[in-house]
Amino acid sequence: MLDFYRTDSPWTDPGTQAGMLEDIPDDIGAIVKSVQGVLIHGMLLWLYELTPSEAQDNGYKVRRTEDLLQRIKSLENTPLGIHRVKEKRLVVNCRQYAVLTCSILRHKGIPARVRAGYALYTWRGKYENHWICEYWSREDQRWVQVDAQIDDIQRELMHISFDTLDMPQDKFVTAGEGWRGYREGKISVEDFGLGGKEGWNAMGWEMVMPNVTCDFMALNKMELLPWDVNPYWEKKQAEMTPEDITLIDQAGSLACQVDNRWAEMRKFWEDHPALRMPEDFRDKE
């Protein structure tokens, strides 16, 4: 399992831009600072008082890390370790923060994986759709959860007091855990969603079941965009058959126990193409 997550996927591979990652220190704090120094969250531009240029915008549509790094370099051709002014940072969402962090860690030979799920610290009492990165600490022999998006400005806004470079286990809920809470009636479907400057915007079902498929794909190194559509993504709640529900139950359960059921999870992925992208999927913005 660790060997699997130590190597790149097509989406985390820096490709021709690998040289941009060479001078970043191995320390996770330095890695996250490097990521924060070149990216800015599109839903929080008001917080940074930024109106992005056309060159900065739409980074949240970029799937491949190689392309992401090219966009970053086109804004300013300086090492990633040099913090940029906000006018030279690429506008993205949480997924790009997680994927770029994962790419840097894998480039250093450190096992890392992207997780889709919910932050419980951005909107108190709500399950906000969110992506983070996990890396394997050889020293501690455990997976460490890192939220690379949360900088000092966001930390103050959200009143975050815990370490986002080593998050307590009760702060981020994986998609499978969220699905289980919903299925057991412990979490209302309206408590899953996204927040904005004007307040909480509940998205309901669209933020519950589809997120399980996002996390399951990411665990199998298909770290695509949150809205990339596989056969289940667009199914309405009323359209789910008992067989559909069982499939999502199983995928969510395996994702929650990936470390103990690794071989079973990988086989389930191979045996159920409905959880993957359609064969005619094309990597386009």
VOGU-3710 file (C-alpha; in Angstrom, 3 decimals, decimal comma):
1> mldfyrtdsp> 0,000/0,000/0,000  2,746/2,469/0,902  4,540/1,750/-2,366  1,297/2,464/-4,235  0,873/5,883/-2,621  4,572/6,711/-2,910  4,349/6,979/-6,704  2,497/9,502/-8,848  -0,778/9,137/-10,662  -1,292/10,871/-14,013
11> wtdpgtqagm> -2,932/13,675/-12,028  -0,184/14,250/-9,451  2,744/13,734/-11,815  4,658/17,043/-12,204  5,995/15,845/-15,548  8,087/18,410/-17,385  7,711/20,803/-14,437  9,301/18,477/-11,854  12,218/20,844/-11,475  9,914/23,335/-9,778
21> ledipddiga> 9,637/20,942/-6,816  13,339/20,254/-6,313  14,243/22,964/-3,803  11,273/22,591/-1,463  12,409/21,314/1,975  11,105/17,969/3,234  9,443/19,587/6,244  5,653/19,477/5,906  5,358/23,045/7,137  7,660/24,258/4,374
31> ivksvqgvli> 5,789/22,204/1,787  2,442/23,695/2,799  3,885/27,220/2,875  5,138/26,680/-0,673  1,677/25,593/-1,796  -0,037/28,496/-0,056  2,435/30,911/-1,586  1,363/30,150/-5,161  -2,380/29,395/-4,795  -5,420/31,322/-3,585
41> hgmllwlyel> -8,950/29,997/-3,010  -11,527/31,284/-5,472  -14,379/31,317/-2,958  -12,344/33,413/-0,525  -11,139/36,184/-2,828  -13,227/38,654/-0,820  -11,168/37,792/2,242  -7,943/38,698/0,463  -9,509/41,707/-1,282  -8,475/40,388/-4,668
51> tpseaqdngy> -10,043/40,791/-8,085  -8,099/38,236/-10,129  -6,693/38,854/-13,568  -7,681/36,641/-16,484  -4,279/34,923/-16,239  -4,914/34,043/-12,578  -8,455/32,799/-12,938  -9,918/29,323/-13,499  -7,086/27,338/-11,938  -9,780/25,265/-10,236
61> kvrrtedllq> -10,467/23,653/-13,630  -6,942/22,235/-13,930  -6,723/18,493/-13,290  -3,077/17,619/-13,926  -0,304/18,858/-11,649  1,989/19,364/-14,642  -0,545/21,791/-16,133  -1,100/23,398/-12,721  2,624/24,070/-12,361  2,774/25,497/-15,866
71> rikslentpl> -0,024/27,922/-15,000  1,754/28,861/-11,763  5,035/29,475/-13,597  3,330/31,576/-16,264  2,248/34,018/-13,544  5,743/34,341/-12,104  8,780/32,254/-12,965  10,206/31,918/-9,463  10,763/28,849/-7,223  7,720/27,535/-5,385
81> gihrvkekrl> 9,395/28,239/-2,087  9,200/31,993/-2,666  5,912/33,405/-1,366  4,146/35,506/-3,981  1,938/38,543/-3,739  -1,731/37,734/-4,152  -1,789/39,164/-7,686  0,631/36,410/-8,793  -1,155/33,443/-7,251  -3,381/31,033/-9,190
91> vvncrqyavl> -7,096/30,921/-8,300  -8,059/27,354/-7,345  -10,187/25,397/-4,886  -9,379/22,970/-2,062  -8,778/20,115/-4,483  -5,739/21,799/-6,092  -4,256/22,565/-2,665  -4,549/18,879/-1,747  -3,285/17,550/-5,084  -0,258/19,853/-5,276
101> tcsilrhkgi> 0,701/18,954/-1,701  0,311/15,270/-2,555  2,447/15,715/-5,678  5,284/17,357/-3,748  5,258/14,620/-1,112  5,242/11,831/-3,692  8,038/13,575/-5,575  10,071/13,269/-2,369  9,249/9,566/-2,105  6,830/10,091/0,784
111> parvragyal> 3,587/8,073/0,552  0,672/10,495/0,201  -2,957/10,414/-0,896  -5,786/12,856/-1,496  -9,025/12,530/0,472  -12,466/13,919/-0,315  -14,831/14,531/2,563  -16,007/17,267/4,905  -14,397/19,885/7,105  -16,071/20,416/10,461
121> ytwrgkyenh> -14,010/23,527/11,212  -14,903/25,897/8,382  -18,614/26,234/9,258  -19,336/25,179/12,821  -21,901/22,406/13,016  -21,893/21,879/9,242  -20,197/19,338/7,002  -18,530/21,439/4,328  -17,378/19,646/1,187  -13,595/19,710/1,341
131> wiceywsred> -10,439/17,953/0,162  -7,226/17,407/2,100  -3,995/15,407/1,836  -2,747/12,561/3,992  0,896/11,491/4,190  2,592/8,573/5,875  4,829/9,504/8,793  7,592/6,936/8,938  8,589/8,224/12,359  5,119/7,882/13,874
141> qrwvqvdaqi> 3,974/4,960/11,678  0,643/6,578/10,889  -1,190/8,676/8,325  -1,137/12,397/9,071  -3,955/14,613/7,780  -2,929/17,997/6,391  -5,156/20,850/5,268  -2,852/22,862/3,008  -5,528/25,459/2,257  -5,751/26,927/5,757
151> ddiqrelmhi> -3,327/29,830/6,084  -3,101/32,370/8,913  -5,803/34,590/7,396  -8,294/31,726/7,130  -7,294/30,401/10,539  -8,311/33,711/12,112  -11,566/33,903/10,142  -12,590/30,365/11,069  -11,281/30,511/14,670  -9,122/27,430/14,142
161> sfdtldmpqd> -6,912/26,608/17,123  -5,706/23,087/16,238  -2,711/22,130/14,087  -3,804/21,899/10,433  -0,499/20,169/9,606  -1,466/17,252/11,865  -5,193/17,424/12,343  -7,046/15,697/15,175  -9,134/12,808/13,879  -12,452/14,476/14,689
171> kfvtagegwr> -11,908/17,553/12,477  -12,101/16,084/8,982  -14,745/13,506/8,088  -14,044/11,372/5,035  -16,810/11,008/2,472  -17,464/7,426/3,527  -17,833/8,459/7,157  -20,206/11,228/6,150  -22,249/8,785/4,069  -22,466/6,363/6,986
181> gyregkisve> -23,664/9,154/9,283  -26,326/10,098/6,751  -27,442/6,480/6,267  -27,720/5,952/10,025  -29,814/9,093/10,381  -27,189/10,881/12,470  -26,525/13,664/9,946  -29,193/15,542/8,034  -28,736/15,760/4,288  -29,071/19,546/4,613
191> dfglggkegw> -25,999/19,667/6,852  -23,795/18,758/3,874  -22,879/21,632/1,601  -20,699/24,657/0,950  -20,402/28,021/2,619  -19,804/31,459/1,138  -19,405/35,046/2,177  -23,169/35,413/2,541  -23,578/32,287/4,660  -24,186/28,550/4,464
201> namgwemvmp> -25,424/27,242/1,132  -26,683/23,702/1,712  -26,419/21,485/-1,350  -28,011/18,398/0,184  -27,856/15,085/-1,657  -25,467/16,399/-4,313  -22,833/16,771/-1,598  -23,358/13,369/0,014  -23,411/10,349/-2,294  -21,230/11,773/-5,120
211> nvtcdfmaln> -18,490/12,613/-2,632  -18,123/8,910/-1,818  -17,242/8,229/-5,446  -14,776/11,158/-5,451  -12,962/9,794/-2,400  -12,985/6,240/-3,737  -11,493/7,406/-7,024  -8,838/9,444/-5,198  -7,866/6,450/-3,055  -7,280/4,599/-6,313
221> kmellpwdvn> -5,162/7,475/-7,625  -7,771/9,107/-9,831  -7,635/12,499/-8,130  -10,021/14,255/-10,500  -12,091/17,414/-10,089  -14,933/17,353/-7,540  -17,508/17,641/-10,316  -16,045/15,088/-12,737  -18,993/12,900/-13,588  -19,008/9,130/-13,283
231> pywekkqaem> -22,215/7,106/-13,776  -23,396/7,661/-10,202  -22,582/11,334/-9,776  -25,783/12,688/-11,335  -28,204/10,212/-9,807  -30,924/11,867/-7,804  -31,830/10,435/-4,444  -35,131/9,049/-5,771  -33,317/7,343/-8,656  -31,075/5,211/-6,441
241> tpeditlidq> -32,000/1,531/-6,525  -31,329/-0,807/-3,585  -28,388/-2,157/-5,584  -27,035/1,366/-6,031  -27,275/2,054/-2,321  -25,501/-1,217/-1,522  -22,681/-0,354/-3,909  -22,136/3,054/-2,300  -22,398/1,507/1,167  -19,645/-0,946/0,268
251> agslacqvdn> -17,408/1,638/-1,375  -17,807/4,000/1,565  -17,077/1,268/4,073  -13,932/0,170/2,240  -12,745/3,763/1,978  -13,215/4,201/5,736  -11,129/1,077/6,398  -8,660/1,358/3,545  -5,603/0,642/5,685  -7,027/-2,611/7,051
261> rwaemrkfwe> -8,844/-3,697/3,874  -6,391/-2,496/1,254  -6,443/-5,546/-1,038  -10,230/-5,785/-0,789  -10,593/-2,096/-1,651  -8,384/-2,424/-4,735  -10,251/-5,506/-5,932  -13,594/-3,763/-5,435  -12,284/-0,909/-7,595  -11,267/-3,300/-10,359
271> dhpalrmped> -14,547/-5,229/-10,182  -16,877/-2,204/-10,286  -16,268/0,045/-13,303  -19,421/2,012/-12,412  -17,333/3,755/-9,734  -14,830/4,964/-12,312  -15,064/7,538/-15,074  -16,698/6,507/-18,356  -14,363/5,147/-21,027  -15,006/8,176/-23,214
281> frdke> -13,848/10,585/-20,477  -11,426/13,160/-21,803  -9,089/15,308/-19,764  -10,324/18,749/-20,852  -10,985/21,977/-18,966
//
